[in-house]
Amino acid sequence: MEWHVQYRQGGEELIGWHTSPEKAIAAACRLIDAGCDVYGIGTGPLSDSIGPEQVARIYAQWARASHPFGLS
């Protein structure tokens, strides 16, 4: 099953496809770090995705785990 990541970069709405939820979440977090607006992660139809609030919570956890002392 493929996972999608919906995001905005440079004014364009884009979609990235990934082979697992872990890869999709990692990609979404890297996109946020790069300044993109990630607004959906999910499977199947693009309307079937978690929204920006949940993405923000996932990113906060990922950022704490990736940079436990605030170091990049």
Number of C-alpha atoms within 10 A of each C-alpha: 8 13 22 26 25 19 20 16 13 9 9 8 12 12 16 14 16 19 11 13 17 11 15 20 21 15 18 26 22 16 17 17 12 10 12 16 18 24 19 22 26 21 19 11 9 15 11 12 19 15 15 14 11 14 19 15 11 15 19 13 12 16 16 12 11 12 10 11 8 9 7 7
